[in-house]
């Protein structure tokens, strides 16, 4: 991996010398790295940043999260019903012995 890092650094230095980074949007301005919710788990931050950079708004992300939670709740309700039914079957079988 060291060779790849050296090549990458060399390519970046050459691009800087050619001035390829001189007139980029936002040049000279600090990066806004704290635009995500600080309570967001670290393992999700990259995914949320990618979605945000792709143009997905906070409202879109919140709606998607709400929809995902609703799907999870439905799955939990179905699982609970299956567990209850199985428990009932086992209890009846045990009483019938």
VENURZI-V439566 format. One record per run of one state. SS is the DSSP state (hx for helix, st for strand, lp for the rest). FROM is the first residue (numbers start at 1). TO is the last residue. If there is no record, write none. Layout:
BEGIN
((SS FROM TO) (SS FROM TO))
END
This chain:
BEGIN
((lp 1 1) (hx 2 18) (lp 19 41) (hx 42 53) (lp 54 57) (hx 58 96) (lp 97 97))
END
